[in-house]
């Protein structure tokens, strides 16, 4: 019988990781004269080093030994690269509000894919949190501005396309992580998806002049270590809860991003944004109160993957 503390730990790890992810906008604001691909390469490189030395010092390198379902590790790395490139490109072409809106359509894809792929039973109790969270994201994104910008030209439409792809790939990533939970630990998945993603970012990294890297070194180093720590927490936590629940808890990231955007970058806070954050926090609270037996049922022999 798991203790109350242990049963809540996966939720707290996903929540903490999602909040830390919200600092991405602050780091991107500090990086100068670098393409999306080169920034992602540096973040992934420093993160990979962090994971390797942690496992080396703790004597846990055996966790990195590839086991079953290796092809899904390749898929995970590819999806991670696609999500990062598309998300940051969406920010560049159509702004943070639209990018956040489309990235966090991921819970919709997860709720569609998880029952058939993972064998997770559709839970009517998840509909209310899902509705609240998506409504919150819509308010944060201020749809009126989105509709007004549709006539602004091809760049905005590019942003919409990138944003839709980021949401689809992010949702598929959550499902894949959950699928691999019995074969690889959270930190092992983080290592492999980071290392494989590096290969996709290499062309962009090689096209960036070396002096630009030196000018941004301190920011890039802190960026890589911070976001990798968040990724480890998130992947460790989501391995212990339902994919549908984890995808809703991940919606805390835009709330965190809005906070850092206002507190650190001094951008204005709108009433609709504040209301949207309240709805998302309410949804996160509802799913975090789920009974531990609800999560256990997802791992029972009735699962199609058991």
C-alpha positions as CSV (number, residue, x, y, z in Angstrom):
1,X,0.0,0.0,0.0
2,X,1.7,3.2,-1.1
3,X,2.0,6.0,1.4
4,X,0.2,9.3,0.8
5,X,3.6,11.0,0.3
6,X,4.7,8.5,-2.3
7,X,1.4,8.5,-4.1
8,X,1.6,12.3,-4.5
9,X,5.3,12.4,-5.5
10,X,4.7,11.8,-9.2
11,X,2.2,14.6,-9.3
12,X,4.6,17.0,-7.5
13,X,7.4,16.1,-9.9
14,X,5.3,16.8,-13.0
15,X,4.1,20.0,-11.4
16,X,7.6,21.2,-10.4
17,X,9.1,20.3,-13.8
18,X,6.3,22.1,-15.7
19,X,6.8,25.3,-13.5
20,X,10.5,25.3,-14.2
21,X,9.8,24.8,-18.0
22,X,8.0,28.2,-17.8
23,X,11.4,29.9,-17.6
24,X,12.1,29.1,-21.2
25,X,10.9,32.5,-22.4
26,X,13.3,34.3,-20.0
27,X,16.3,32.4,-21.3
28,X,15.3,32.9,-24.9
29,X,15.1,36.7,-24.3
30,X,18.6,36.6,-23.0
31,X,20.1,34.8,-25.9
32,X,21.3,37.1,-28.8
33,X,22.0,36.5,-32.5
34,X,21.4,32.7,-32.5
35,X,19.0,30.6,-34.5
36,X,16.4,28.4,-32.9
37,X,18.3,25.2,-33.8
38,X,21.6,26.4,-32.4
39,X,20.0,27.5,-29.1
40,X,18.3,24.1,-28.8
41,X,21.6,22.4,-29.6
42,X,23.4,24.1,-26.7
43,X,20.6,23.5,-24.3
44,X,20.5,19.8,-25.2
45,X,24.3,19.5,-25.1
46,X,24.8,21.0,-21.6
47,X,21.8,18.9,-20.4
48,X,23.3,15.7,-21.8
49,X,26.6,16.4,-20.0
50,X,24.7,17.1,-16.8
51,X,22.9,13.8,-17.0
52,X,26.0,11.8,-17.9
53,X,28.1,13.2,-15.0
54,X,25.3,12.7,-12.5
55,X,24.9,9.0,-13.5
56,X,28.7,8.6,-13.5
57,X,29.2,10.0,-10.0
58,X,26.2,8.0,-8.7
59,X,27.5,4.8,-10.3
60,X,24.3,4.4,-12.2
61,X,25.5,4.4,-15.8
62,X,24.0,0.9,-16.3
63,X,20.6,2.7,-16.6
64,X,21.7,3.9,-20.0
65,X,22.1,0.5,-21.4
66,X,19.5,0.2,-24.3
67,X,16.9,-2.5,-23.6
68,X,13.7,-3.3,-25.3
69,X,11.9,-1.0,-27.7
70,X,15.0,0.8,-28.8
71,X,13.3,2.1,-31.9
72,X,10.9,4.1,-29.6
73,X,13.9,5.9,-28.1
74,X,14.8,7.1,-31.6
75,X,11.1,8.2,-32.0
76,X,11.3,10.0,-28.6
77,X,14.4,11.9,-29.7
78,X,12.9,12.9,-33.0
79,X,9.7,14.1,-31.3
80,X,11.6,16.1,-28.8
81,X,13.5,17.9,-31.6
82,X,10.3,18.5,-33.6
83,X,8.5,19.9,-30.5
84,X,11.4,22.3,-29.7
85,X,11.9,23.6,-33.2
86,X,8.2,24.0,-33.9
87,X,7.4,25.7,-30.6
88,X,10.2,28.2,-30.8
89,X,9.5,28.8,-34.5
90,X,5.8,29.5,-33.6
91,X,6.9,32.0,-31.0
92,X,9.1,33.7,-33.7
93,X,6.4,33.9,-36.4
94,X,3.1,34.4,-34.4
95,X,4.0,35.4,-30.8
96,X,4.1,33.6,-27.5
97,X,0.3,33.6,-26.9
98,X,-0.4,31.7,-30.1
99,X,2.5,29.4,-29.6
100,X,1.3,28.5,-26.1
101,X,-2.3,28.0,-27.3
102,X,-1.2,25.5,-30.0
103,X,1.5,23.7,-28.0
104,X,-1.0,23.0,-25.3
105,X,-3.5,21.4,-27.5
106,X,-1.4,18.3,-26.6
107,X,-4.0,17.1,-23.9
108,X,-6.5,16.7,-26.7
109,X,-4.2,14.4,-28.7
110,X,-3.3,12.5,-25.5
111,X,-6.9,11.9,-24.6
112,X,-7.5,10.7,-28.1
113,X,-4.4,8.4,-28.4
114,X,-3.9,7.1,-24.8
115,X,-7.0,4.8,-24.6
116,X,-6.1,2.9,-27.9
117,X,-2.3,2.9,-27.6
118,X,-1.8,2.6,-23.8
119,X,-5.0,0.8,-22.9
120,X,-5.9,3.6,-20.4
121,X,-9.6,3.6,-19.8
122,X,-11.4,6.8,-20.7
123,X,-12.3,8.5,-17.4
124,X,-15.3,10.8,-17.3
125,X,-13.7,12.5,-14.3
126,X,-10.9,13.9,-16.6
127,X,-13.4,15.7,-18.9
128,X,-13.9,18.6,-16.5
129,X,-10.2,19.3,-15.9
130,X,-9.5,19.0,-19.6
131,X,-12.3,21.4,-20.5
132,X,-11.1,23.9,-17.8
133,X,-7.5,23.7,-18.9
134,X,-8.2,24.2,-22.6
135,X,-10.5,27.1,-21.7
136,X,-7.7,28.6,-19.6
137,X,-5.2,28.3,-22.5
138,X,-7.7,30.0,-24.8
139,X,-8.1,32.9,-22.4
140,X,-4.4,33.2,-22.0
141,X,-4.0,33.3,-25.8
142,X,-6.7,36.0,-26.3
143,X,-8.5,34.5,-29.4
144,X,-9.7,38.0,-30.5
145,X,-6.1,39.0,-31.2
146,X,-5.4,35.8,-33.0
147,X,-8.4,36.4,-35.4
148,X,-7.3,40.0,-35.9
149,X,-3.8,38.8,-36.9
150,X,-4.9,36.3,-39.5
151,X,-4.7,39.0,-42.1
152,X,-1.1,39.9,-41.2
153,X,0.4,37.7,-43.8
154,X,2.2,34.4,-44.4
155,X,4.4,34.6,-41.4
156,X,1.5,34.4,-39.0
157,X,0.1,31.3,-40.9
158,X,3.6,29.7,-40.6
159,X,3.4,30.3,-36.9
160,X,0.0,28.6,-36.8
161,X,1.3,25.6,-38.7
162,X,4.4,25.3,-36.5
163,X,2.2,25.6,-33.4
164,X,-0.1,22.8,-34.5
165,X,2.8,20.5,-35.2
166,X,4.4,21.3,-31.8
167,X,1.1,20.4,-30.0
168,X,0.8,17.1,-32.0
169,X,4.4,16.1,-31.4
170,X,4.3,17.1,-27.7
171,X,1.1,15.0,-27.2
172,X,2.7,12.0,-29.0
173,X,5.8,12.5,-26.8
174,X,3.8,12.1,-23.6
175,X,2.2,8.9,-24.9
176,X,5.6,7.5,-25.9
177,X,7.1,8.3,-22.5
178,X,4.3,6.5,-20.8
179,X,4.6,3.5,-23.2
180,X,8.3,3.1,-22.3
181,X,7.9,3.4,-18.5
182,X,8.5,-0.3,-17.9
183,X,11.7,-0.4,-20.0
184,X,13.5,2.8,-19.2
185,X,13.7,5.1,-16.1
186,X,12.8,8.7,-16.4
187,X,16.4,9.9,-16.4
188,X,17.4,7.2,-19.0
189,X,14.6,8.4,-21.3
190,X,15.8,12.0,-20.8
191,X,19.4,11.0,-21.7
192,X,18.4,9.2,-24.9
193,X,15.9,11.7,-26.1
194,X,18.4,14.5,-25.5
195,X,21.3,12.8,-27.2
196,X,19.2,11.8,-30.3
197,X,17.8,15.3,-30.5
198,X,21.3,16.7,-30.7
199,X,21.9,14.9,-34.0
200,X,18.9,16.7,-35.5
201,X,20.2,20.1,-34.2
202,X,23.8,19.6,-35.4
203,X,23.4,21.4,-38.8
204,X,22.1,24.5,-37.2
205,X,24.9,24.5,-34.5
206,X,27.6,24.2,-37.1
207,X,26.2,27.2,-39.1
208,X,26.6,29.5,-36.0
209,X,29.9,31.5,-35.6
210,X,32.0,30.5,-32.6
211,X,32.2,34.1,-31.2
212,X,28.4,34.1,-30.9
213,X,28.5,31.0,-28.7
214,X,31.1,32.6,-26.4
215,X,29.0,35.8,-26.0
216,X,26.0,33.7,-24.9
217,X,27.9,31.0,-23.0
218,X,26.7,31.7,-19.5
219,X,23.1,32.0,-20.5
220,X,23.2,28.9,-22.6
221,X,24.9,26.9,-19.8
222,X,22.3,27.9,-17.2
223,X,19.5,27.3,-19.8
224,X,20.7,23.8,-20.5
225,X,21.1,22.7,-16.9
226,X,17.9,24.3,-15.7
227,X,15.6,22.9,-18.4
228,X,17.3,19.4,-18.2
229,X,16.6,19.3,-14.5
230,X,12.9,20.2,-15.3
231,X,12.8,17.4,-17.9
232,X,14.2,14.8,-15.5
233,X,11.5,15.7,-12.9
234,X,8.8,15.7,-15.5
235,X,9.7,12.4,-17.1
236,X,10.2,10.7,-13.8
237,X,6.8,11.9,-12.6
238,X,4.8,11.2,-15.7
239,X,6.0,7.6,-15.7
240,X,4.0,7.1,-12.5
241,X,0.7,8.6,-13.5
242,X,-1.8,8.4,-16.3
243,X,-0.7,10.0,-19.6
244,X,-4.0,11.9,-19.7
245,X,-3.4,13.3,-16.2
246,X,0.2,14.2,-16.9
247,X,-0.8,16.1,-20.1
248,X,-3.2,18.3,-18.0
249,X,-0.7,18.9,-15.3
250,X,1.8,20.0,-17.9
251,X,-0.6,22.9,-18.6
252,X,1.0,24.6,-15.6
253,X,3.9,25.5,-17.9
254,X,2.0,28.4,-19.6
255,X,0.9,29.6,-16.2
256,X,4.5,29.6,-15.1
257,X,5.6,31.2,-18.3
258,X,3.0,34.0,-17.9
259,X,4.3,34.7,-14.4
260,X,8.0,34.9,-15.4
261,X,7.0,36.9,-18.5
262,X,5.3,39.5,-16.2
263,X,7.6,39.4,-13.2
264,X,11.0,39.2,-15.0
265,X,10.4,40.5,-18.5
266,X,7.9,43.2,-17.3
267,X,5.3,42.4,-20.0
268,X,1.7,43.4,-19.2
269,X,-0.7,41.0,-17.5
270,X,-4.2,41.0,-18.9
271,X,-7.4,40.1,-17.0
272,X,-8.1,37.3,-19.4
273,X,-4.7,35.9,-18.9
274,X,-5.2,35.9,-15.1
275,X,-8.5,34.1,-15.4
276,X,-7.0,31.6,-17.7
277,X,-4.3,30.9,-15.2
278,X,-6.9,30.3,-12.5
279,X,-8.8,27.8,-14.7
280,X,-5.6,25.9,-15.5
281,X,-4.6,25.8,-11.8
282,X,-8.0,24.5,-10.9
283,X,-7.7,21.8,-13.5
284,X,-4.3,20.8,-12.1
285,X,-5.7,20.7,-8.6
286,X,-8.6,18.4,-9.7
287,X,-6.4,15.9,-11.4
288,X,-3.8,15.9,-8.6
289,X,-6.6,14.8,-6.2
290,X,-7.2,11.6,-8.2
291,X,-7.2,8.5,-6.1
292,X,-4.0,6.4,-6.3
293,X,-6.1,3.4,-7.3
294,X,-7.2,5.3,-10.5
295,X,-3.5,5.4,-11.6
296,X,-3.0,1.8,-10.6
297,X,-5.8,0.7,-12.8
298,X,-3.9,2.0,-15.8
299,X,-1.2,-0.5,-15.1
300,X,-3.4,-3.5,-14.4
301,X,-3.5,-6.6,-16.6
302,X,-6.6,-5.3,-18.3
303,X,-4.3,-2.9,-20.1
304,X,-3.9,-3.8,-23.8
305,X,-0.1,-3.5,-23.4
306,X,0.3,-5.7,-20.3
